[in-house]
């Protein structure tokens, strides 16, 4: 992946890789890494600055399910789930 950083990589049919990464502000971003190793942040996710998360990719349907720890301050809480949909860029 060159110098690109991220977690939970998934390979796309065009040879690029998608990862979830932290932006310079600490927010979670969807980062696309080209086969050449060049990367760019495709989208910033409005989930805040997370320390823990997991993802299940569904590249065939251009979406991912992101699981976050629950937000309850006392006692156990249910995890939160976010469905993130993305589409390949047209003309790239």
PDB file with one MODEL, atoms N, CA, C and O in Angstrom:
MODEL        1
ATOM      1  N   UNK A   1       0.813  -1.188   0.000  1.00  0.00           N
ATOM      2  CA  UNK A   1       0.000   0.000   0.000  1.00  0.00           C
ATOM      3  C   UNK A   1       0.858   1.255   0.000  1.00  0.00           C
ATOM      4  O   UNK A   1       0.327   2.344   0.216  1.00  0.00           O
ATOM      5  N   UNK A   2       2.128   1.153  -0.226  1.00  0.00           N
ATOM      6  CA  UNK A   2       2.971   2.339  -0.239  1.00  0.00           C
ATOM      7  C   UNK A   2       3.060   2.938   1.148  1.00  0.00           C
ATOM      8  O   UNK A   2       3.238   2.215   2.129  1.00  0.00           O
ATOM      9  N   UNK A   3       2.940   4.248   1.239  1.00  0.00           N
ATOM     10  CA  UNK A   3       3.009   4.918   2.535  1.00  0.00           C
ATOM     11  C   UNK A   3       1.622   5.185   3.119  1.00  0.00           C
ATOM     12  O   UNK A   3       1.509   5.815   4.170  1.00  0.00           O
ATOM     13  N   UNK A   4       0.572   4.715   2.455  1.00  0.00           N
ATOM     14  CA  UNK A   4      -0.791   4.939   2.937  1.00  0.00           C
ATOM     15  C   UNK A   4      -1.015   4.195   4.252  1.00  0.00           C
ATOM     16  O   UNK A   4      -0.528   3.081   4.445  1.00  0.00           O
ATOM     17  N   UNK A   5      -1.754   4.830   5.141  1.00  0.00           N
ATOM     18  CA  UNK A   5      -2.081   4.215   6.416  1.00  0.00           C
ATOM     19  C   UNK A   5      -3.575   3.985   6.505  1.00  0.00           C
ATOM     20  O   UNK A   5      -4.364   4.749   5.948  1.00  0.00           O
ATOM     21  N   UNK A   6      -3.964   2.929   7.207  1.00  0.00           N
ATOM     22  CA  UNK A   6      -5.372   2.651   7.412  1.00  0.00           C
ATOM     23  C   UNK A   6      -5.562   1.293   8.031  1.00  0.00           C
ATOM     24  O   UNK A   6      -4.610   0.536   8.224  1.00  0.00           O
ATOM     25  N   UNK A   7      -6.812   0.993   8.342  1.00  0.00           N
ATOM     26  CA  UNK A   7      -7.166  -0.281   8.947  1.00  0.00           C
ATOM     27  C   UNK A   7      -8.253  -0.948   8.123  1.00  0.00           C
ATOM     28  O   UNK A   7      -8.972  -0.292   7.370  1.00  0.00           O
ATOM     29  N   UNK A   8      -8.361  -2.249   8.273  1.00  0.00           N
ATOM     30  CA  UNK A   8      -9.410  -3.042   7.640  1.00  0.00           C
ATOM     31  C   UNK A   8      -9.413  -2.889   6.112  1.00  0.00           C
ATOM     32  O   UNK A   8     -10.422  -2.468   5.546  1.00  0.00           O
ATOM     33  N   UNK A   9      -8.314  -3.220   5.440  1.00  0.00           N
ATOM     34  CA  UNK A   9      -8.276  -3.049   3.981  1.00  0.00           C
ATOM     35  C   UNK A   9      -9.214  -4.010   3.255  1.00  0.00           C
ATOM     36  O   UNK A   9      -9.451  -5.136   3.695  1.00  0.00           O
ATOM     37  N   UNK A  10      -9.735  -3.532   2.140  1.00  0.00           N
ATOM     38  CA  UNK A  10     -10.533  -4.374   1.256  1.00  0.00           C
ATOM     39  C   UNK A  10     -10.134  -4.019  -0.175  1.00  0.00           C
ATOM     40  O   UNK A  10      -9.995  -2.846  -0.523  1.00  0.00           O
ATOM     41  N   UNK A  11      -9.951  -5.061  -1.002  1.00  0.00           N
ATOM     42  CA  UNK A  11      -9.518  -4.853  -2.377  1.00  0.00           C
ATOM     43  C   UNK A  11     -10.720  -4.780  -3.295  1.00  0.00           C
ATOM     44  O   UNK A  11     -11.666  -5.557  -3.164  1.00  0.00           O
ATOM     45  N   UNK A  12     -10.675  -3.840  -4.224  1.00  0.00           N
ATOM     46  CA  UNK A  12     -11.743  -3.667  -5.207  1.00  0.00           C
ATOM     47  C   UNK A  12     -11.315  -4.269  -6.533  1.00  0.00           C
ATOM     48  O   UNK A  12     -10.130  -4.507  -6.765  1.00  0.00           O
ATOM     49  N   UNK A  13     -12.286  -4.512  -7.400  1.00  0.00           N
ATOM     50  CA  UNK A  13     -12.013  -5.173  -8.680  1.00  0.00           C
ATOM     51  C   UNK A  13     -11.109  -4.345  -9.593  1.00  0.00           C
ATOM     52  O   UNK A  13     -10.468  -4.903 -10.484  1.00  0.00           O
ATOM     53  N   UNK A  14     -11.040  -3.020  -9.391  1.00  0.00           N
ATOM     54  CA  UNK A  14     -10.177  -2.182 -10.222  1.00  0.00           C
ATOM     55  C   UNK A  14      -8.727  -2.161  -9.726  1.00  0.00           C
ATOM     56  O   UNK A  14      -7.891  -1.455 -10.288  1.00  0.00           O
ATOM     57  N   UNK A  15      -8.425  -2.940  -8.666  1.00  0.00           N
ATOM     58  CA  UNK A  15      -7.069  -3.003  -8.143  1.00  0.00           C
ATOM     59  C   UNK A  15      -6.801  -2.030  -7.015  1.00  0.00           C
ATOM     60  O   UNK A  15      -5.748  -2.101  -6.381  1.00  0.00           O
ATOM     61  N   UNK A  16      -7.726  -1.123  -6.750  1.00  0.00           N
ATOM     62  CA  UNK A  16      -7.536  -0.176  -5.649  1.00  0.00           C
ATOM     63  C   UNK A  16      -7.933  -0.840  -4.334  1.00  0.00           C
ATOM     64  O   UNK A  16      -8.573  -1.891  -4.315  1.00  0.00           O
ATOM     65  N   UNK A  17      -7.542  -0.208  -3.253  1.00  0.00           N
ATOM     66  CA  UNK A  17      -7.832  -0.705  -1.912  1.00  0.00           C
ATOM     67  C   UNK A  17      -8.566   0.393  -1.148  1.00  0.00           C
ATOM     68  O   UNK A  17      -8.213   1.568  -1.248  1.00  0.00           O
ATOM     69  N   UNK A  18      -9.574   0.014  -0.394  1.00  0.00           N
ATOM     70  CA  UNK A  18     -10.246   0.945   0.507  1.00  0.00           C
ATOM     71  C   UNK A  18      -9.841   0.596   1.933  1.00  0.00           C
ATOM     72  O   UNK A  18      -9.760  -0.578   2.293  1.00  0.00           O
ATOM     73  N   UNK A  19      -9.589   1.612   2.732  1.00  0.00           N
ATOM     74  CA  UNK A  19      -9.282   1.430   4.151  1.00  0.00           C
ATOM     75  C   UNK A  19     -10.027   2.486   4.950  1.00  0.00           C
ATOM     76  O   UNK A  19     -10.441   3.513   4.411  1.00  0.00           O
ATOM     77  N   UNK A  20     -10.190   2.228   6.222  1.00  0.00           N
ATOM     78  CA  UNK A  20     -10.660   3.255   7.134  1.00  0.00           C
ATOM     79  C   UNK A  20      -9.429   3.793   7.841  1.00  0.00           C
ATOM     80  O   UNK A  20      -8.593   3.023   8.314  1.00  0.00           O
ATOM     81  N   UNK A  21      -9.317   5.095   7.912  1.00  0.00           N
ATOM     82  CA  UNK A  21      -8.119   5.722   8.472  1.00  0.00           C
ATOM     83  C   UNK A  21      -8.501   6.947   9.272  1.00  0.00           C
ATOM     84  O   UNK A  21      -9.652   7.383   9.254  1.00  0.00           O
ATOM     85  N   UNK A  22      -7.538   7.493   9.968  1.00  0.00           N
ATOM     86  CA  UNK A  22      -7.738   8.725  10.727  1.00  0.00           C
ATOM     87  C   UNK A  22      -7.207   9.899   9.913  1.00  0.00           C
ATOM     88  O   UNK A  22      -6.116   9.834   9.347  1.00  0.00           O
ATOM     89  N   UNK A  23      -7.983  10.958   9.863  1.00  0.00           N
ATOM     90  CA  UNK A  23      -7.518  12.179   9.200  1.00  0.00           C
ATOM     91  C   UNK A  23      -6.583  12.913  10.152  1.00  0.00           C
ATOM     92  O   UNK A  23      -6.401  12.491  11.294  1.00  0.00           O
ATOM     93  N   UNK A  24      -6.002  13.987   9.697  1.00  0.00           N
ATOM     94  CA  UNK A  24      -5.115  14.776  10.558  1.00  0.00           C
ATOM     95  C   UNK A  24      -5.864  15.354  11.751  1.00  0.00           C
ATOM     96  O   UNK A  24      -5.255  15.655  12.777  1.00  0.00           O
ATOM     97  N   UNK A  25      -7.191  15.513  11.627  1.00  0.00           N
ATOM     98  CA  UNK A  25      -7.999  16.025  12.741  1.00  0.00           C
ATOM     99  C   UNK A  25      -8.471  14.904  13.671  1.00  0.00           C
ATOM    100  O   UNK A  25      -9.130  15.170  14.676  1.00  0.00           O
ATOM    101  N   UNK A  26      -8.137  13.657  13.341  1.00  0.00           N
ATOM    102  CA  UNK A  26      -8.522  12.529  14.183  1.00  0.00           C
ATOM    103  C   UNK A  26      -9.839  11.892  13.817  1.00  0.00           C
ATOM    104  O   UNK A  26     -10.238  10.903  14.431  1.00  0.00           O
ATOM    105  N   UNK A  27     -10.523  12.438  12.830  1.00  0.00           N
ATOM    106  CA  UNK A  27     -11.811  11.881  12.416  1.00  0.00           C
ATOM    107  C   UNK A  27     -11.589  10.675  11.507  1.00  0.00           C
ATOM    108  O   UNK A  27     -10.527  10.525  10.903  1.00  0.00           O
ATOM    109  N   UNK A  28     -12.597   9.828  11.422  1.00  0.00           N
ATOM    110  CA  UNK A  28     -12.533   8.628  10.610  1.00  0.00           C
ATOM    111  C   UNK A  28     -12.833   8.982   9.155  1.00  0.00           C
ATOM    112  O   UNK A  28     -13.807   9.679   8.871  1.00  0.00           O
ATOM    113  N   UNK A  29     -11.993   8.502   8.235  1.00  0.00           N
ATOM    114  CA  UNK A  29     -12.180   8.764   6.808  1.00  0.00           C
ATOM    115  C   UNK A  29     -12.117   7.469   6.020  1.00  0.00           C
ATOM    116  O   UNK A  29     -11.482   6.499   6.435  1.00  0.00           O
ATOM    117  N   UNK A  30     -12.783   7.470   4.881  1.00  0.00           N
ATOM    118  CA  UNK A  30     -12.678   6.399   3.902  1.00  0.00           C
ATOM    119  C   UNK A  30     -11.553   6.798   2.956  1.00  0.00           C
ATOM    120  O   UNK A  30     -11.651   7.807   2.257  1.00  0.00           O
ATOM    121  N   UNK A  31     -10.488   6.007   2.934  1.00  0.00           N
ATOM    122  CA  UNK A  31      -9.313   6.331   2.116  1.00  0.00           C
ATOM    123  C   UNK A  31      -9.189   5.322   0.982  1.00  0.00           C
ATOM    124  O   UNK A  31      -9.287   4.114   1.197  1.00  0.00           O
ATOM    125  N   UNK A  32      -8.972   5.830  -0.226  1.00  0.00           N
ATOM    126  CA  UNK A  32      -8.780   4.976  -1.392  1.00  0.00           C
ATOM    127  C   UNK A  32      -7.308   4.985  -1.761  1.00  0.00           C
ATOM    128  O   UNK A  32      -6.690   6.043  -1.883  1.00  0.00           O
ATOM    129  N   UNK A  33      -6.752   3.785  -1.937  1.00  0.00           N
ATOM    130  CA  UNK A  33      -5.342   3.637  -2.298  1.00  0.00           C
ATOM    131  C   UNK A  33      -5.282   3.020  -3.689  1.00  0.00           C
ATOM    132  O   UNK A  33      -5.776   1.914  -3.909  1.00  0.00           O
ATOM    133  N   UNK A  34      -4.676   3.741  -4.622  1.00  0.00           N
ATOM    134  CA  UNK A  34      -4.550   3.266  -6.006  1.00  0.00           C
ATOM    135  C   UNK A  34      -3.498   2.164  -6.080  1.00  0.00           C
ATOM    136  O   UNK A  34      -2.662   2.054  -5.183  1.00  0.00           O
ATOM    137  N   UNK A  35      -3.523   1.340  -7.139  1.00  0.00           N
ATOM    138  CA  UNK A  35      -2.498   0.312  -7.305  1.00  0.00           C
ATOM    139  C   UNK A  35      -1.077   0.884  -7.301  1.00  0.00           C
ATOM    140  O   UNK A  35      -0.133   0.176  -6.950  1.00  0.00           O
ATOM    141  N   UNK A  36      -0.914   2.136  -7.681  1.00  0.00           N
ATOM    142  CA  UNK A  36       0.407   2.773  -7.688  1.00  0.00           C
ATOM    143  C   UNK A  36       0.894   3.126  -6.281  1.00  0.00           C
ATOM    144  O   UNK A  36       2.068   3.447  -6.092  1.00  0.00           O
ATOM    145  N   UNK A  37      -0.010   3.068  -5.287  1.00  0.00           N
ATOM    146  CA  UNK A  37       0.342   3.420  -3.919  1.00  0.00           C
ATOM    147  C   UNK A  37      -0.112   4.810  -3.517  1.00  0.00           C
ATOM    148  O   UNK A  37      -0.070   5.156  -2.336  1.00  0.00           O
ATOM    149  N   UNK A  38      -0.546   5.613  -4.480  1.00  0.00           N
ATOM    150  CA  UNK A  38      -1.060   6.947  -4.162  1.00  0.00           C
ATOM    151  C   UNK A  38      -2.403   6.809  -3.461  1.00  0.00           C
ATOM    152  O   UNK A  38      -3.194   5.926  -3.792  1.00  0.00           O
ATOM    153  N   UNK A  39      -2.658   7.679  -2.496  1.00  0.00           N
ATOM    154  CA  UNK A  39      -3.922   7.588  -1.768  1.00  0.00           C
ATOM    155  C   UNK A  39      -4.572   8.957  -1.650  1.00  0.00           C
ATOM    156  O   UNK A  39      -3.909   9.990  -1.738  1.00  0.00           O
ATOM    157  N   UNK A  40      -5.881   8.941  -1.449  1.00  0.00           N
ATOM    158  CA  UNK A  40      -6.626  10.163  -1.160  1.00  0.00           C
ATOM    159  C   UNK A  40      -7.832   9.812  -0.287  1.00  0.00           C
ATOM    160  O   UNK A  40      -8.372   8.708  -0.357  1.00  0.00           O
ATOM    161  N   UNK A  41      -8.228  10.760   0.518  1.00  0.00           N
ATOM    162  CA  UNK A  41      -9.387  10.571   1.373  1.00  0.00           C
ATOM    163  C   UNK A  41     -10.634  10.817   0.540  1.00  0.00           C
ATOM    164  O   UNK A  41     -10.865  11.928   0.062  1.00  0.00           O
ATOM    165  N   UNK A  42     -11.436   9.771   0.371  1.00  0.00           N
ATOM    166  CA  UNK A  42     -12.630   9.851  -0.467  1.00  0.00           C
ATOM    167  C   UNK A  42     -13.802  10.474   0.273  1.00  0.00           C
ATOM    168  O   UNK A  42     -14.641  11.137  -0.336  1.00  0.00           O
ATOM    169  N   UNK A  43     -13.867  10.263   1.593  1.00  0.00           N
ATOM    170  CA  UNK A  43     -14.985  10.812   2.368  1.00  0.00           C
ATOM    171  C   UNK A  43     -14.628  10.823   3.847  1.00  0.00           C
ATOM    172  O   UNK A  43     -13.927   9.940   4.341  1.00  0.00           O
ATOM    173  N   UNK A  44     -15.125  11.839   4.541  1.00  0.00           N
ATOM    174  CA  UNK A  44     -14.990  11.884   5.994  1.00  0.00           C
ATOM    175  C   UNK A  44     -16.303  11.401   6.590  1.00  0.00           C
ATOM    176  O   UNK A  44     -17.376  11.871   6.211  1.00  0.00           O
ATOM    177  N   UNK A  45     -16.215  10.472   7.515  1.00  0.00           N
ATOM    178  CA  UNK A  45     -17.414   9.919   8.130  1.00  0.00           C
ATOM    179  C   UNK A  45     -17.756  10.731   9.375  1.00  0.00           C
ATOM    180  O   UNK A  45     -16.872  11.054  10.169  1.00  0.00           O
ATOM    181  N   UNK A  46     -18.986  11.047   9.542  1.00  0.00           N
ATOM    182  CA  UNK A  46     -19.403  11.907  10.654  1.00  0.00           C
ATOM    183  C   UNK A  46     -19.644  11.083  11.915  1.00  0.00           C
ATOM    184  O   UNK A  46     -20.710  11.155  12.527  1.00  0.00           O
ATOM    185  N   UNK A  47     -18.643  10.305  12.290  1.00  0.00           N
ATOM    186  CA  UNK A  47     -18.745   9.459  13.471  1.00  0.00           C
ATOM    187  C   UNK A  47     -17.879   9.971  14.609  1.00  0.00           C
ATOM    188  O   UNK A  47     -17.811   9.330  15.658  1.00  0.00           O
ATOM    189  N   UNK A  48     -17.221  11.096  14.435  1.00  0.00           N
ATOM    190  CA  UNK A  48     -16.366  11.654  15.482  1.00  0.00           C
ATOM    191  C   UNK A  48     -15.011  10.985  15.519  1.00  0.00           C
ATOM    192  O   UNK A  48     -14.669  10.199  14.635  1.00  0.00           O
ATOM    193  N   UNK A  49     -14.245  11.298  16.542  1.00  0.00           N
ATOM    194  CA  UNK A  49     -12.904  10.723  16.715  1.00  0.00           C
ATOM    195  C   UNK A  49     -13.052   9.427  17.509  1.00  0.00           C
ATOM    196  O   UNK A  49     -13.235   9.461  18.726  1.00  0.00           O
ATOM    197  N   UNK A  50     -12.975   8.313  16.841  1.00  0.00           N
ATOM    198  CA  UNK A  50     -13.201   7.013  17.465  1.00  0.00           C
ATOM    199  C   UNK A  50     -11.882   6.364  17.860  1.00  0.00           C
ATOM    200  O   UNK A  50     -10.865   6.529  17.187  1.00  0.00           O
ATOM    201  N   UNK A  51     -11.917   5.628  18.953  1.00  0.00           N
ATOM    202  CA  UNK A  51     -10.733   4.873  19.342  1.00  0.00           C
ATOM    203  C   UNK A  51     -10.884   3.405  18.997  1.00  0.00           C
ATOM    204  O   UNK A  51      -9.895   2.716  18.748  1.00  0.00           O
ATOM    205  N   UNK A  52     -12.133   2.921  18.981  1.00  0.00           N
ATOM    206  CA  UNK A  52     -12.364   1.512  18.657  1.00  0.00           C
ATOM    207  C   UNK A  52     -13.525   1.397  17.676  1.00  0.00           C
ATOM    208  O   UNK A  52     -14.536   2.090  17.798  1.00  0.00           O
ATOM    209  N   UNK A  53     -13.359   0.514  16.710  1.00  0.00           N
ATOM    210  CA  UNK A  53     -14.426   0.249  15.754  1.00  0.00           C
ATOM    211  C   UNK A  53     -14.070  -1.015  14.981  1.00  0.00           C
ATOM    212  O   UNK A  53     -12.926  -1.467  15.004  1.00  0.00           O
ATOM    213  N   UNK A  54     -15.044  -1.569  14.309  1.00  0.00           N
ATOM    214  CA  UNK A  54     -14.837  -2.715  13.427  1.00  0.00           C
ATOM    215  C   UNK A  54     -15.664  -2.465  12.178  1.00  0.00           C
ATOM    216  O   UNK A  54     -16.627  -1.699  12.203  1.00  0.00           O
ATOM    217  N   UNK A  55     -15.283  -3.114  11.087  1.00  0.00           N
ATOM    218  CA  UNK A  55     -16.002  -2.911   9.832  1.00  0.00           C
ATOM    219  C   UNK A  55     -16.165  -4.234   9.099  1.00  0.00           C
ATOM    220  O   UNK A  55     -15.297  -5.106   9.151  1.00  0.00           O
ATOM    221  N   UNK A  56     -17.280  -4.363   8.424  1.00  0.00           N
ATOM    222  CA  UNK A  56     -17.551  -5.496   7.540  1.00  0.00           C
ATOM    223  C   UNK A  56     -17.873  -4.903   6.176  1.00  0.00           C
ATOM    224  O   UNK A  56     -18.902  -4.254   5.992  1.00  0.00           O
ATOM    225  N   UNK A  57     -16.968  -5.138   5.216  1.00  0.00           N
ATOM    226  CA  UNK A  57     -17.113  -4.577   3.864  1.00  0.00           C
ATOM    227  C   UNK A  57     -18.044  -5.427   3.017  1.00  0.00           C
ATOM    228  O   UNK A  57     -18.080  -6.650   3.158  1.00  0.00           O
ATOM    229  N   UNK A  58     -18.798  -4.779   2.138  1.00  0.00           N
ATOM    230  CA  UNK A  58     -19.587  -5.428   1.106  1.00  0.00           C
ATOM    231  C   UNK A  58     -19.301  -4.649  -0.181  1.00  0.00           C
ATOM    232  O   UNK A  58     -20.080  -3.792  -0.598  1.00  0.00           O
ATOM    233  N   UNK A  59     -18.164  -4.972  -0.791  1.00  0.00           N
ATOM    234  CA  UNK A  59     -17.713  -4.225  -1.968  1.00  0.00           C
ATOM    235  C   UNK A  59     -18.666  -4.408  -3.141  1.00  0.00           C
ATOM    236  O   UNK A  59     -18.878  -3.474  -3.914  1.00  0.00           O
ATOM    237  N   UNK A  60     -19.237  -5.585  -3.283  1.00  0.00           N
ATOM    238  CA  UNK A  60     -20.152  -5.838  -4.398  1.00  0.00           C
ATOM    239  C   UNK A  60     -21.344  -4.896  -4.379  1.00  0.00           C
ATOM    240  O   UNK A  60     -21.880  -4.563  -5.436  1.00  0.00           O
ATOM    241  N   UNK A  61     -21.765  -4.464  -3.209  1.00  0.00           N
ATOM    242  CA  UNK A  61     -22.904  -3.546  -3.076  1.00  0.00           C
ATOM    243  C   UNK A  61     -22.474  -2.150  -2.649  1.00  0.00           C
ATOM    244  O   UNK A  61     -23.312  -1.330  -2.274  1.00  0.00           O
ATOM    245  N   UNK A  62     -21.170  -1.873  -2.703  1.00  0.00           N
ATOM    246  CA  UNK A  62     -20.603  -0.551  -2.399  1.00  0.00           C
ATOM    247  C   UNK A  62     -21.064  -0.030  -1.040  1.00  0.00           C
ATOM    248  O   UNK A  62     -21.560   1.090  -0.920  1.00  0.00           O
ATOM    249  N   UNK A  63     -20.888  -0.870  -0.021  1.00  0.00           N
ATOM    250  CA  UNK A  63     -21.271  -0.439   1.313  1.00  0.00           C
ATOM    251  C   UNK A  63     -20.434  -1.154   2.368  1.00  0.00           C
ATOM    252  O   UNK A  63     -19.775  -2.156   2.089  1.00  0.00           O
ATOM    253  N   UNK A  64     -20.474  -0.620   3.577  1.00  0.00           N
ATOM    254  CA  UNK A  64     -19.775  -1.213   4.712  1.00  0.00           C
ATOM    255  C   UNK A  64     -20.616  -1.017   5.961  1.00  0.00           C
ATOM    256  O   UNK A  64     -21.314  -0.013   6.100  1.00  0.00           O
ATOM    257  N   UNK A  65     -20.545  -1.969   6.857  1.00  0.00           N
ATOM    258  CA  UNK A  65     -21.216  -1.870   8.143  1.00  0.00           C
ATOM    259  C   UNK A  65     -20.141  -1.614   9.194  1.00  0.00           C
ATOM    260  O   UNK A  65     -19.227  -2.422   9.362  1.00  0.00           O
ATOM    261  N   UNK A  66     -20.250  -0.493   9.900  1.00  0.00           N
ATOM    262  CA  UNK A  66     -19.270  -0.124  10.913  1.00  0.00           C
ATOM    263  C   UNK A  66     -19.911  -0.319  12.277  1.00  0.00           C
ATOM    264  O   UNK A  66     -21.010   0.173  12.531  1.00  0.00           O
ATOM    265  N   UNK A  67     -19.216  -1.041  13.156  1.00  0.00           N
ATOM    266  CA  UNK A  67     -19.693  -1.281  14.516  1.00  0.00           C
ATOM    267  C   UNK A  67     -18.844  -0.469  15.486  1.00  0.00           C
ATOM    268  O   UNK A  67     -17.616  -0.464  15.408  1.00  0.00           O
ATOM    269  N   UNK A  68     -19.525   0.217  16.402  1.00  0.00           N
ATOM    270  CA  UNK A  68     -18.877   1.054  17.407  1.00  0.00           C
ATOM    271  C   UNK A  68     -19.321   0.602  18.789  1.00  0.00           C
ATOM    272  O   UNK A  68     -20.416   0.060  18.939  1.00  0.00           O
ATOM    273  N   UNK A  69     -18.484   0.818  19.806  1.00  0.00           N
ATOM    274  CA  UNK A  69     -18.935   0.501  21.161  1.00  0.00           C
ATOM    275  C   UNK A  69     -20.131   1.376  21.527  1.00  0.00           C
ATOM    276  O   UNK A  69     -20.259   2.497  21.034  1.00  0.00           O
ATOM    277  N   UNK A  70     -20.999   0.867  22.383  1.00  0.00           N
ATOM    278  CA  UNK A  70     -22.153   1.636  22.823  1.00  0.00           C
ATOM    279  C   UNK A  70     -21.731   2.891  23.570  1.00  0.00           C
ATOM    280  O   UNK A  70     -20.612   2.975  24.075  1.00  0.00           O
ATOM    281  N   UNK A  71     -22.618   3.852  23.638  1.00  0.00           N
ATOM    282  CA  UNK A  71     -22.275   5.144  24.216  1.00  0.00           C
ATOM    283  C   UNK A  71     -22.776   5.332  25.648  1.00  0.00           C
ATOM    284  O   UNK A  71     -22.712   6.442  26.176  1.00  0.00           O
ATOM    285  N   UNK A  72     -23.269   4.277  26.281  1.00  0.00           N
ATOM    286  CA  UNK A  72     -23.750   4.407  27.658  1.00  0.00           C
ATOM    287  C   UNK A  72     -22.574   4.690  28.589  1.00  0.00           C
ATOM    288  O   UNK A  72     -21.514   4.078  28.457  1.00  0.00           O
ATOM    289  N   UNK A  73     -22.758   5.601  29.514  1.00  0.00           N
ATOM    290  CA  UNK A  73     -21.674   5.953  30.427  1.00  0.00           C
ATOM    291  C   UNK A  73     -21.610   5.021  31.631  1.00  0.00           C
ATOM    292  O   UNK A  73     -20.549   4.875  32.239  1.00  0.00           O
ATOM    293  N   UNK A  74     -22.732   4.384  31.989  1.00  0.00           N
ATOM    294  CA  UNK A  74     -22.749   3.455  33.119  1.00  0.00           C
ATOM    295  C   UNK A  74     -23.302   2.113  32.671  1.00  0.00           C
ATOM    296  O   UNK A  74     -24.313   2.050  31.972  1.00  0.00           O
ATOM    297  N   UNK A  75     -22.642   1.053  33.071  1.00  0.00           N
ATOM    298  CA  UNK A  75     -23.118  -0.284  32.778  1.00  0.00           C
ATOM    299  C   UNK A  75     -22.925  -0.671  31.328  1.00  0.00           C
ATOM    300  O   UNK A  75     -22.420   0.112  30.524  1.00  0.00           O
ATOM    301  N   UNK A  76     -23.338  -1.897  31.000  1.00  0.00           N
ATOM    302  CA  UNK A  76     -23.179  -2.369  29.623  1.00  0.00           C
ATOM    303  C   UNK A  76     -24.127  -1.646  28.664  1.00  0.00           C
ATOM    304  O   UNK A  76     -25.202  -1.192  29.055  1.00  0.00           O
ATOM    305  N   UNK A  77     -23.715  -1.550  27.431  1.00  0.00           N
ATOM    306  CA  UNK A  77     -24.566  -0.930  26.417  1.00  0.00           C
ATOM    307  C   UNK A  77     -24.442  -1.704  25.114  1.00  0.00           C
ATOM    308  O   UNK A  77     -23.458  -2.407  24.880  1.00  0.00           O
ATOM    309  N   UNK A  78     -25.428  -1.565  24.299  1.00  0.00           N
ATOM    310  CA  UNK A  78     -25.439  -2.231  23.000  1.00  0.00           C
ATOM    311  C   UNK A  78     -24.526  -1.490  22.033  1.00  0.00           C
ATOM    312  O   UNK A  78     -24.438  -0.263  22.087  1.00  0.00           O
ATOM    313  N   UNK A  79     -23.841  -2.221  21.143  1.00  0.00           N
ATOM    314  CA  UNK A  79     -23.010  -1.529  20.149  1.00  0.00           C
ATOM    315  C   UNK A  79     -23.880  -0.733  19.174  1.00  0.00           C
ATOM    316  O   UNK A  79     -25.052  -1.046  18.968  1.00  0.00           O
ATOM    317  N   UNK A  80     -23.286   0.289  18.588  1.00  0.00           N
ATOM    318  CA  UNK A  80     -23.955   1.066  17.544  1.00  0.00           C
ATOM    319  C   UNK A  80     -23.483   0.542  16.192  1.00  0.00           C
ATOM    320  O   UNK A  80     -22.335   0.120  16.047  1.00  0.00           O
ATOM    321  N   UNK A  81     -24.367   0.572  15.213  1.00  0.00           N
ATOM    322  CA  UNK A  81     -24.027   0.126  13.855  1.00  0.00           C
ATOM    323  C   UNK A  81     -24.377   1.228  12.867  1.00  0.00           C
ATOM    324  O   UNK A  81     -25.440   1.844  12.951  1.00  0.00           O
ATOM    325  N   UNK A  82     -23.471   1.465  11.935  1.00  0.00           N
ATOM    326  CA  UNK A  82     -23.670   2.481  10.901  1.00  0.00           C
ATOM    327  C   UNK A  82     -23.465   1.827   9.541  1.00  0.00           C
ATOM    328  O   UNK A  82     -22.481   1.119   9.327  1.00  0.00           O
ATOM    329  N   UNK A  83     -24.389   2.065   8.636  1.00  0.00           N
ATOM    330  CA  UNK A  83     -24.264   1.588   7.268  1.00  0.00           C
ATOM    331  C   UNK A  83     -23.696   2.731   6.431  1.00  0.00           C
ATOM    332  O   UNK A  83     -24.288   3.809   6.356  1.00  0.00           O
ATOM    333  N   UNK A  84     -22.562   2.493   5.813  1.00  0.00           N
ATOM    334  CA  UNK A  84     -21.905   3.502   4.979  1.00  0.00           C
ATOM    335  C   UNK A  84     -21.962   3.017   3.544  1.00  0.00           C
ATOM    336  O   UNK A  84     -21.497   1.922   3.228  1.00  0.00           O
ATOM    337  N   UNK A  85     -22.533   3.834   2.683  1.00  0.00           N
ATOM    338  CA  UNK A  85     -22.614   3.481   1.260  1.00  0.00           C
ATOM    339  C   UNK A  85     -21.657   4.353   0.468  1.00  0.00           C
ATOM    340  O   UNK A  85     -21.540   5.552   0.720  1.00  0.00           O
ATOM    341  N   UNK A  86     -20.976   3.746  -0.488  1.00  0.00           N
ATOM    342  CA  UNK A  86     -20.039   4.467  -1.335  1.00  0.00           C
ATOM    343  C   UNK A  86     -20.158   3.925  -2.745  1.00  0.00           C
ATOM    344  O   UNK A  86     -20.564   2.783  -2.962  1.00  0.00           O
ATOM    345  N   UNK A  87     -19.797   4.769  -3.698  1.00  0.00           N
ATOM    346  CA  UNK A  87     -19.824   4.376  -5.114  1.00  0.00           C
ATOM    347  C   UNK A  87     -18.494   4.687  -5.726  1.00  0.00           C
ATOM    348  O   UNK A  87     -17.855   5.666  -5.341  1.00  0.00           O
ATOM    349  N   UNK A  88     -18.042   3.872  -6.688  1.00  0.00           N
ATOM    350  CA  UNK A  88     -16.806   4.231  -7.403  1.00  0.00           C
ATOM    351  C   UNK A  88     -16.989   5.556  -8.122  1.00  0.00           C
ATOM    352  O   UNK A  88     -18.085   5.880  -8.580  1.00  0.00           O
ATOM    353  N   UNK A  89     -15.918   6.312  -8.218  1.00  0.00           N
ATOM    354  CA  UNK A  89     -15.981   7.593  -8.917  1.00  0.00           C
ATOM    355  C   UNK A  89     -16.133   7.371 -10.419  1.00  0.00           C
ATOM    356  O   UNK A  89     -15.491   6.485 -10.984  1.00  0.00           O
ATOM    357  N   UNK A  90     -16.963   8.157 -11.053  1.00  0.00           N
ATOM    358  CA  UNK A  90     -17.182   8.043 -12.477  1.00  0.00           C
ATOM    359  C   UNK A  90     -15.999   8.709 -13.207  1.00  0.00           C
ATOM    360  O   UNK A  90     -15.594   9.818 -12.857  1.00  0.00           O
ATOM    361  N   UNK A  91     -15.463   8.035 -14.204  1.00  0.00           N
ATOM    362  CA  UNK A  91     -14.391   8.609 -15.012  1.00  0.00           C
ATOM    363  C   UNK A  91     -13.009   8.386 -14.446  1.00  0.00           C
ATOM    364  O   UNK A  91     -12.050   8.965 -14.958  1.00  0.00           O
ATOM    365  N   UNK A  92     -12.861   7.583 -13.425  1.00  0.00           N
ATOM    366  CA  UNK A  92     -11.528   7.288 -12.868  1.00  0.00           C
ATOM    367  C   UNK A  92     -11.095   5.915 -13.220  1.00  0.00           C
ATOM    368  O   UNK A  92     -10.003   5.495 -12.839  1.00  0.00           O
TER     369      UNK A  92
ENDMDL
END
